[in-house]
Amino acid sequence: MQQPQPDIREILTTDTVALTTEPTDKHDCIETLLDLVVETGRVDDRDAALDALLAREEETTTGVGKGIGIPHAKTDAVSEPTLAFLRSEAGIDFDAMDGEPAHLIFMILVPESGSQDHLSILSSLSRALMHDDVREALYDAESPDKVVDVVVEAVE
């Protein structure tokens, strides 16, 4: 029996959206996104979560092209599936195949036991972000509320 997909409004909240922060590189970007999640109380062990994210980055790039980066990890350092978002005006090198910097960066963290959640969130988000209108709406979003609305509409 297939588990239901997590409710996107529960995993991406206005508290996990950053529109004004400008990290300088991939590592700084991942730490910035992680800190947003830490502040929500969903991370039990920041260092372990960071290690899991950085280990995943070592395996293969999470820069998917079209200006998108999706660092992600499964780790028991988080208590529930979580999604964070950061928009970078300057762009951050996520080693994307197309060589373009990432401007729209989503971080996915799920508990180790949440393989199905992890795949479900990653595939839904990746599919949605391939649409020009979704990316454009994220570039134009003027508030964290609008970002959440755009993502919810795109993946549901």
Secondary structure, 3 states (H helix, E strand, C coil): CCCCCCCHHHHCCHHHEECCCCCCCHHHHHHHHHHHHHHHCCECCHHHHHHHHHHHHHHCCCEEECCEECCEEECCCECCCEEEEEEEEEEECCCCCCCCCEEEEEEEEECCCCHHHHHHHHHHHHHHHCCHHHHHHHHHCCCHHHHHHHHHHHHC
